[in-house]
Amino acid sequence: MSLFSLANRTALVTGASSGLGRHFAGVLAGAGATVVVAARRMDKLEEVAAEIEAGGGKALAVEMDVTDDGSVRAAFDSVREALGRPCDVVINNSGMSREGWFREQSEEDWNAVIDTNLTGVWRVGKHATNALIEAKVKGSIVNIASITAHRTQLMTTAYCVSKAGVDHLTRHMALENARYGIRVNAISPGYFRTAINDAYLDSEAGEAMRKRVAFRRFGDYRELDGALLLLASEAGSYMTGSTLVVDGGHLLSSL
C-alpha cells in the first residue's frame, strides 16, 4: 500500500460537501493526505472536516464557488496561508445537471451546467497549476468526467457536452503541465448512487438502464477508490492525459 500512500501530501477536493466528493475526501485522508475540502456550504464542509479528524486524519474546510474566479483564487490563497504550501493533489469534482430537451432548455440552465462542470474545472485547474509552478512543486490533478463524455443520453445535452469537454480539457492540461511535473488525468464514472440521481435510478427508466450495465448493477463508491488513488499517488507516476472509465462495463452495451 505504500505505493498508493499520500503521506506528506495536501489534497484538495471540490464539491466535497456531499456525494462522491465527500467520499473522495475520506479516501484521500485514509491514504495519509492532509485534505482540503472545498464547496459553497461551509456548514457541510465543517461536518466533513470534523468527520475526517475524528477518524485520525487532517482536514481543512475552505469555501469555494467554482463558478466565481475570485472565490477560487481566494480559496487557494487561504490554503497557502493556513498550510504554508500548495495543494499537490487536486480532485476536480464539482458538478451539476439540469435535464430537459435541448430545444427547450433555457440559456440560463445551459450556462449554469457548463460554467460549473467545464469552466469550473478549468478555473480550479488553472489556479492549482499556477500555485504549484510558483512553489516549484510537482503534483497531480484528477478531473471527474463521466461515461456521458463518451456516449449520448437523452435530455442531458448540457451535462454530456460539459463532461466531454472535461475529458478533452484533461489532455490539453496534461500536455501543457508535463514540463512542470504536474500530471493531469480523469476518471469517467458510470452510474453510482448520489443525491442527484437517486430518484432516477429507482425509477422504471433507471431499472432499464441497470439491465444494460454489463455487471447488471450500479457502482458502489468504494469501487472508485482504486482509480482515485492510482491517479493521485506515485503509483500513477508515468500516467498523464489518461481517462479511466469505471462503469461496470456500461459503455460495452451494444446498440
C-alpha positions as MATLAB code, in Angstrom:
seq = 'MSLFSLANRTALVTGASSGLGRHFAGVLAGAGATVVVAARRMDKLEEVAAEIEAGGGKALAVEMDVTDDGSVRAAFDSVREALGRPCDVVINNSGMSREGWFREQSEEDWNAVIDTNLTGVWRVGKHATNALIEAKVKGSIVNIASITAHRTQLMTTAYCVSKAGVDHLTRHMALENARYGIRVNAISPGYFRTAINDAYLDSEAGEAMRKRVAFRRFGDYRELDGALLLLASEAGSYMTGSTLVVDGGHLLSSL';
ca = [
       0.000    0.000    0.000;
       2.987    2.349    0.346;
       2.886    2.709   -3.433;
      -0.500    4.417   -3.064;
       0.459    6.453    0.006;
      -0.362   10.155    0.143;
       1.607   10.828    3.315;
       3.002   14.374    3.375;
       0.693   15.360    0.519;
      -2.039   18.007    0.553;
      -5.156   17.104   -1.397;
      -7.967   19.473   -2.339;
     -11.396   18.103   -3.265;
     -14.018   20.355   -4.824;
     -17.681   19.571   -4.323;
     -16.648   17.887   -1.071;
     -19.748   18.728    0.963;
     -21.671   15.641   -0.192;
     -21.786   12.671   -2.533;
     -18.681   11.480   -4.323;
     -16.661   14.496   -3.215;
     -17.257   13.730    0.453;
     -16.322   10.103   -0.156;
     -13.160   11.057   -2.053;
     -12.071   13.303    0.815;
     -12.298   10.407    3.249;
     -10.361    8.086    0.934;
      -7.532   10.583    0.481;
      -7.356   11.231    4.223;
      -7.194    7.486    4.810;
      -4.203    7.324    2.457;
      -2.389    9.891    4.630;
      -3.100   13.203    2.896;
      -3.990   16.439    4.614;
      -7.324   17.066    2.924;
      -8.736   20.456    1.966;
     -12.492   20.115    1.495;
     -13.956   22.826   -0.728;
     -17.516   23.773   -1.691;
     -20.007   26.581   -1.144;
     -21.668   25.236    2.022;
     -19.288   25.825    4.913;
     -21.578   24.167    7.454;
     -21.465   20.912    5.488;
     -17.730   21.213    4.886;
     -17.067   21.628    8.590;
     -19.006   18.401    9.191;
     -16.817   16.602    6.648;
     -13.613   18.021    8.160;
     -14.708   17.040   11.663;
     -15.518   13.529   10.464;
     -12.054   13.165    8.930;
     -10.318   14.455   12.037;
     -12.399   12.192   14.274;
     -11.000    9.300   12.245;
      -7.436   10.420   12.872;
      -6.936   12.409    9.684;
      -6.134   16.043    8.987;
      -8.582   18.345    7.226;
      -9.213   21.980    6.404;
     -12.559   23.396    5.224;
     -12.369   26.164    2.615;
     -15.272   27.935    0.967;
     -15.117   27.833   -2.826;
     -17.589   28.569   -5.599;
     -16.086   27.129   -8.783;
     -18.218   29.479  -10.913;
     -16.522   32.529   -9.359;
     -12.876   33.116  -10.259;
     -12.363   35.383   -7.249;
     -13.687   32.674   -4.936;
     -11.387   30.041   -6.432;
      -8.383   32.362   -6.176;
      -9.227   33.225   -2.561;
      -9.565   29.554   -1.643;
      -6.077   28.738   -2.930;
      -4.707   31.779   -1.110;
      -6.374   30.557    2.091;
      -4.770   27.138    1.747;
      -1.332   28.654    1.267;
      -1.782   30.909    4.291;
      -3.138   28.129    6.512;
      -0.803   25.315    5.491;
       2.200   27.125    4.040;
       2.179   25.023    0.896;
       0.073   24.449   -2.214;
      -2.238   21.516   -2.821;
      -0.186   18.929   -4.730;
      -3.235   16.725   -5.318;
      -6.412   18.300   -6.697;
      -9.638   16.404   -7.315;
     -11.814   18.482   -9.647;
     -15.160   17.010   -8.648;
     -17.779   19.801   -8.589;
     -20.686   19.137  -10.913;
     -24.378   19.619  -11.538;
     -27.072   18.792  -14.085;
     -30.294   20.329  -15.366;
     -32.321   17.989  -17.523;
     -34.505   18.848  -20.472;
     -34.760   18.558  -24.251;
     -32.020   20.662  -25.799;
     -34.507   22.570  -27.952;
     -36.417   23.641  -24.827;
     -33.552   24.244  -22.414;
     -33.046   27.831  -21.356;
     -29.758   29.574  -21.929;
     -29.608   30.132  -18.176;
     -29.716   26.385  -17.489;
     -27.189   25.649  -20.246;
     -24.762   28.247  -18.904;
     -25.168   27.044  -15.314;
     -24.163   23.492  -16.220;
     -21.264   24.472  -18.493;
     -19.961   27.058  -16.037;
     -19.892   24.582  -13.154;
     -18.885   21.362  -14.862;
     -16.445   22.578  -17.507;
     -15.378   26.168  -16.872;
     -15.220   25.401  -13.146;
     -12.771   22.557  -13.816;
     -10.693   24.928  -15.935;
     -10.731   27.624  -13.211;
      -9.658   25.266  -10.445;
      -7.082   23.584  -12.679;
      -5.610   26.931  -13.688;
      -5.210   28.219  -10.132;
      -3.930   24.851   -8.889;
      -1.345   24.744  -11.675;
      -0.123   28.287  -11.075;
       0.183   27.657   -7.327;
       2.287   24.540   -7.950;
       4.515   26.232  -10.534;
       5.082   29.214   -8.243;
       6.105   26.902   -5.390;
       8.140   24.681   -7.770;
       6.208   21.629   -6.585;
       5.111   18.661   -8.683;
       1.544   17.464   -8.387;
      -1.425   15.535   -9.688;
      -4.774   16.881  -10.878;
      -7.658   14.450  -11.300;
     -10.713   15.703  -13.182;
     -14.007   13.894  -12.670;
     -15.721   13.355  -16.018;
     -18.482   10.802  -16.712;
     -19.361    7.994  -19.092;
     -21.674   10.560  -20.669;
     -18.481   12.133  -22.021;
     -18.251    9.125  -24.325;
     -21.903    8.416  -25.165;
     -25.108   10.378  -25.696;
     -28.052   10.428  -23.295;
     -31.456   11.970  -23.879;
     -32.373   15.140  -22.011;
     -28.870   15.731  -20.611;
     -27.251   17.568  -23.506;
     -25.536   20.254  -21.422;
     -24.229   17.702  -18.929;
     -22.914   15.348  -21.630;
     -21.250   18.189  -23.527;
     -19.669   19.567  -20.337;
     -18.224   16.163  -19.428;
     -16.931   15.580  -22.961;
     -15.229   18.946  -22.581;
     -13.669   17.839  -19.297;
     -12.311   14.711  -20.990;
     -10.644   16.744  -23.743;
      -9.563   19.550  -21.394;
      -7.744   16.908  -19.360;
      -5.492   16.084  -22.306;
      -4.708   19.733  -23.008;
      -3.915   20.391  -19.349;
      -1.717   17.279  -19.277;
       0.233   18.346  -22.353;
       0.972   21.840  -21.080;
       1.662   20.789  -17.477;
       4.012   17.868  -18.170;
       7.042   20.160  -18.347;
       6.349   21.229  -14.749;
       5.969   17.707  -13.391;
       2.210   18.139  -12.952;
       0.192   15.132  -14.071;
      -3.419   15.579  -15.202;
      -5.772   12.642  -15.613;
      -9.508   11.993  -15.399;
     -11.971    9.427  -14.125;
     -15.205    8.741  -16.003;
     -17.546    7.080  -13.509;
     -20.559    5.131  -14.621;
     -23.716    5.240  -12.537;
     -23.195    5.469   -8.784;
     -25.978    6.491   -6.428;
     -25.822   10.166   -5.477;
     -28.322   12.726   -4.228;
     -28.599   13.947   -7.835;
     -29.606   10.655   -9.464;
     -31.107    8.573   -6.641;
     -34.732    9.046   -7.676;
     -33.936    8.331  -11.318;
     -32.096    5.095  -10.542;
     -35.111    3.880   -8.590;
     -37.466    4.637  -11.484;
     -38.595    2.329  -14.263;
     -36.133    4.014  -16.624;
     -33.348    3.533  -14.082;
     -34.153   -0.161  -13.797;
     -33.996   -0.473  -17.575;
     -30.587    1.216  -17.505;
     -29.331   -1.170  -14.816;
     -30.057   -4.074  -17.131;
     -27.822   -2.510  -19.795;
     -24.820   -2.460  -17.451;
     -22.601   -5.474  -18.111;
     -22.381   -6.210  -14.368;
     -26.170   -5.707  -14.044;
     -25.758   -3.325  -11.118;
     -24.818    0.247  -10.288;
     -21.500    1.018   -8.671;
     -20.529    1.351   -5.038;
     -18.496    4.445   -4.145;
     -15.661    2.246   -2.891;
     -15.201    0.883   -6.397;
     -13.788    4.259   -7.436;
     -11.129    4.249   -4.714;
      -8.528    2.306   -6.686;
      -8.684    4.601   -9.699;
      -8.610    7.679   -7.469;
      -5.545    6.576   -5.507;
      -3.740    5.362   -8.623;
      -4.018    8.760  -10.293;
      -3.427   10.814   -7.145;
      -0.373    8.922   -5.897;
       3.044    7.965   -7.202;
       1.549    4.639   -8.256;
       0.488    6.512  -11.404;
       3.713    8.481  -11.797;
       4.019    7.741  -15.550;
       0.374    8.466  -16.334;
      -0.855   11.761  -17.711;
      -3.612   12.675  -20.146;
      -5.452    9.428  -19.410;
      -9.134    8.917  -18.640;
     -10.040    5.854  -16.610;
     -13.570    4.563  -17.155;
     -15.071    2.926  -14.059;
     -18.560    1.840  -15.091;
     -19.082   -1.891  -14.623;
     -18.861   -2.325  -18.388;
     -21.736    0.076  -19.096;
     -20.049    1.519  -22.187;
     -19.799   -2.004  -23.595;
     -23.563   -2.186  -24.057;
     -24.457   -2.964  -27.644;
     -26.530   -0.778  -29.909;
];
